[in-house]
Amino acid sequence: MTDSIDLTDPSVEHTDPSVEFTEVGVDDTTIADVVAVLESGRYVKGPVLERFEQQFAEKAGVDHAVGVSSGTAAILLALQAAGVGPGDDVFVPGHTFFATASPVLSLGANPVFVDVNPETYTMAPSELASAVEDAENPAAVVPVHIYGGMADMQGIRAVADEHELFVLSDSCQAHFASRDGETAGAAGDAGAFSFYPSKNMTVAGDGGMVTTDDAALAEDMRRFRNHGRGDDGVHRSLGLNYRLDETSAAVGLGQLAKVERWNENRNVAAGRYTERLAEVPEVTTPTEPDGGFHVYHLYVIQVPDRDALRDHLADEGIDTGIHYDTPLHEHPAIAERVGDVDLPRSEALADHIVSLPMHPNISEAEVEYVARTIVEYYR
């Protein structure tokens, strides 16, 4: 047993943006593929990205996938292609990363915050229904499959269908998770994915993907990611540069071939945590709904004394994280634009959640050590 357990910590994404890492290395085949791209001289808008998009779409169970520069760009372009703009109300959960809402504001739309289910941490359909009834210009909803577990998309779509809302599934933490027979990214009108190095799969840097069955939506996003330019070279709409390059796509193809195995490893490790921590009444472990496959981008528990537990674990060489310690609507950049928002469940979670070590190569012995340390702390 090592003296220290490295979280290979996804929290660095939020606490120190200057730190970049990948939790799983690339193999010789991927390195050779990247070298081949470099030697080809074709660095953008080439065949490697097209192959990556095709294979990702097939694995996600959709007709189209559009590679973009980040998960944030994926959310922005999907909403833009759906026609979301100034004055529109877009419903987002209060418990998520900043990038779920910042594209909404960038488009001039209004983020309307919806409270979450305290067990799954995802948007509660009943709360969404209430929020939509009170909205002036309901246009879209962005449920987040947070930590790798899918939201209740059947319940959310029922509300969305009634009110004709565009459904963008924020799948940035849930690559190929599933629930009720549906895969993340295929359970809405579009799905947004991130390939940031801490995610379940990466492109060795920033990158993202949008999935959809809507050919017209995919065409618009391809144009918007390339300065609004069509295949004929004519700029028929405004757009910026949100392209995913060929070297990133080459890494993505290698990762795509392995991500399902990595997801299985994460799920198995999570099962061990849950089984071992079940004997500790002070600890609330994650919920995995029947008929769902959680890919555990993060393994997040709730405890009454988070800071004290984290200090104890740190003393025992165990790194932890918090995702997220500020509810989305309370960040100054958002609060000054939306005013007072009351989301008691999201606010309570922010005080009690802690992310335990989780990555696809975590060993059974390491999980046991973390769990045993927590059990002994509460005894």
N, C-alpha and C positions, 0 to 999 in steps of 0.2 A: 504494500500500500504506500503510495507516495505521501509526502508530508503535506502537500497542498493539492487541492482539487481546483483546477481552472474551469470556470464556467464556460470557457471559450466564449466569452461573455457577450451575448447580444446587447447587454445594457450599454456597451461602449458606444453603440450607435446614438444613444441619447445623452450620455454623460460626457463623452469626449469625441466629438465628430472628427478630430484630426487622426484618431486611431482607426486604422483599417486592417482587417485580417480576414482570412477564410478559415472556417472551422474544419474543412476537409480539403486535402490537397488535390492537385490535378495529377493525372497519371501521364505516362510517357506518350500514350496515344494522343491525348489532348494537347500536350506540348508540341508534338509533331504537327498536329492540325493547325495550331497557331502559327508555327514556323512556316507552314505551307501558305497560309494567308499572307504573311509578311513578304514571302518570296514572290507571291503572285502580283503584288502591287495593287490589288483590288481591296481597298480598306473599308469602303462603305457601299451600300446599295448593291450588294452582290449575291452570289448563289448560296453562300454559307448561311446568311440570314434567312433566305427563302427556305432552305432546308430545315433550319431551326424552327421557323414559324410553322411549317407543315407538320413536323413531328410533334411539336408542342400542342397544336390543335388536335391532332389525332389522340394524344394521350389524355387531353382534357375533355374529349368527346364533343367538340364543336367543329364548325365548318371553317372558321377563320381565326388566325392569330396574327397580331400585329406587333412586331418588336419595336420597342421604344427605349428612350434613354434612362428611364427610372420608373419605379412604381408610382411616384407622384405624377409623372408625365402620363402614365397609363390612366390614372383617375381623371386628370385634367382633360385629356383628349377624348376619352369616352363621353364625359359630360358635354364637352364642346360639340362633338359629333351628334349628340342627342338633342342639341339645340338649347341646352341650358344657358341662361344668360341673365342680365340684370333684372332684378325684381322677382326672380323665380325662387321658390322655397325648396330647399334640398334637405332631406331628413338624414341626419347622421347620429351615431351613438355618442353618448357622452364619455364613454370609456374606450379610447383608442389612441393611436399615435396622431400627432399634429397633421400629418399629410392627408388624412382622410378629409379634413375640412378646409385646408388652405387652398386647394384648387377651386373649391366652391366660391370662396371669397375672391379669388383671382379672376373668376368669370363674371363677377359682379352680382352673383346670386347670394341668397340668404341661407346660411346654415341654420337649420332648426334642430335642436338637440333633443334626442330621445333617450330615455333611461333604459337600463339593461336588465337582463335576467341575472340575479346575483350568483346563480349557480354556474351558468355557462359563460357569463361575462359578455354575452352578445345582445343585440337589440331585441327588446321585448315586443312582439307583435301588438299586444294590447296597448302598450305605450305609444307605439307608432300610430295606431288607429285614433287615439285621442289627439295626438299632435296634428294629424292630418285634418281632423275636423275643425281645429282652431286656426288652420293656416289660410292665408289669403290667396296664394298662388302656388299650390302644390304642383311640383314638376317631377321630382326624382327622389329616390331613396338609395342610400349607400350603406347597406348592412355590412358589417365587418366580421369576417371569420377569424376572430382574434385568438392568438396563441396557437392556432392550428386546428381549432374546432369550429365547425360550420354553424352558422346561425340557423334559426328556424325559418328556412326559406319558404316552406309551404305556407306558414302563417303570415310571413311578410308579403309574399306575392298575393295572397288573398286580399290584403289591404291595398296593395299597389294596383291590382286589377280593378278593384272597385272604383279607385280614384284616378285611374289611367296614369300611373306614375312610371317613369323609366326606372328600371332596377339595375343598379351597378353593384355587382358583388365584389367588395374589397377583399380579395383573396391573397393579399401581399404576404400573409403569414401562414397560408394554408395550401401550399402546393399539393394538389391531388388528394386533399381530404375529401370525405364523402359523407352524405347523410340522406336517408330516405331514398336511396337509389340514385342520387344526383351527386355530381362531382363539383367541387369548388371551381368557379369560373364558368360553369355551364348551367347554373341554377338561376340566372337572371338574364336580362337583355344583353349584358356584357359583364366580363370579369376582369379585374385588374390584378396583376402580379408584380412583385418586386424581386429582383435578383441581387439586392444588396448583399455583401459578403456574409452577413450573419444569418441570412435566410436559409431555408431547407435546401435550396440549390442556388448557385451563384453564377455570375459570368466574370468573376475575378475583378469586380468593380461595380459601378452602378449600371443598372439595366432594368428593363421591365417588359411586360407583355400584356396586351389586351386580347381577350377571347370573346367571340360572338358567333352567332349563327346568322346574323344580319349582314348580307353582302354590301348593302349600301352604307351601313355604319362603318364597316371595315374599310371601304373605299375612302370615305371621308377622313378617317383617322390616318390612313396612309398619306393622304394629301396634306393634312394638317401637320404631320410630323416632319414634312419636307417643304416648309415655307409655303404651303398652300398650292404646291405645284403638282399638276397632273402628269400622266405619262407622256403627254404631247409637249411638255415643257412650258405650258401656259399656266400662270398663277391666277386661278379663278377665285381664290379665297385667301384670307389672311392666315398665315401660319408661321411657326417658328421652327427651329431645328431641334427635333426630339428624336433623332434617328438612333438606332442601335447599330454599332459598327460590326464589321466582319470578324475581327479577332474575339470580341465579346461573344458573338454567336458561336464561334468555334468552341469556346470554353463551355457555353451553355449546352451544346449538343452532348459533350462528354458528361456533364452533370445530369442531364436529362435521362441518360441511360442508367444512372445509379440512384436517382432520387427516391424511387419507390422502395428500394432496399433500405436506404437511409431512413425513410419514413417508418418502415417496419421496425427498425432498430429503436427509433425514438418511442414508438408506441409500446414496445416490449419494456423498455426502461421505465416508462411512465406507469405501466401496470405494476411493476415491482415497487415503485414509490408508493402507489396508492394502496397496495396490499399491506405494505410495511407500516404505513402511517395511519391505517384504519384504526389502530388501537389507541390513538392519541385524540381524545375528544376536543382538545384545543385547536386541532388542525382540521381545516376544511380542504379536502383535496378536489381536484378538477372533476367535472362531470362529463362523462361520455355518453350521449344519448343512445338508446337502443337503435340499432340500424345505422350507426354512424361510425366513421373511422377518423379518429383524431390524429393529426400528424405531429402534434406537440413541438411546434416551433419553440415554445416555452412551456415549462411545467410550473404552474403558478398555484400556490396554496394561499389560504387566508389564515391569519393567526391574530390573537388579541394584542400581542405585544411584539410587533414586528421588529422594531429597532433593537430591542434587547435580544431577540432571537438571532438577528443578523450579527450582532456583536459577538454573541457566543459562537456562532458558526465560523466567523472570521478568526476567532481565537483558536479554533480547531483546524484552520487551514482551508476552510470551505468558502469560496466566493459565492455571493448571491447578487441578485439585481432587483430592481423595482420597475415594473412596466404596467402602469405608469403612475407616478406619484402626484401628478397634477391632472385633475379632470380636464378634458379637452376645452370645455367652455370657460375654464378659469385662467387659461394662458392669456397674458396681457394683450397680445396681438389679436386675439379673438374677442376677449371680454369687452374691450373698448368699442367693438363693432356691434356686438349683439346685446349688451346690457346684462341685466340680472337673469340668471337661469337657475332653476331649482331642480336638481337631479339627485335625490337622496341616495339612491343605490350606487350610482357612479361615484359619488363623493365618499361614501363609506368604503367602497373598495379601495380607493386611493390610499386609505389609511391602514389597510390591513393586508394587502397582497405582498407576496415576496416570490421571486423566481428562483427556483433551485437549479443546480447544475443540470444541463440537458444538452446533449449533442449526439450525433449518431454513433460515435465510438465510445460513449461512456460505458464503463464495464459494470458488471453485476456487483463486483466488490466495491466500486466507488458509490453506486447507488445505495448499497447496504451501509456503507460508512456514513453517508449523509443522513439516511433515515435513522440509523441507530443514534447518531449524535442528537437529532431532534427528539427522539423518544426519551433519551436520557435527560435531556434538558427539561422536559415537562414532568418527568418523574421526580 
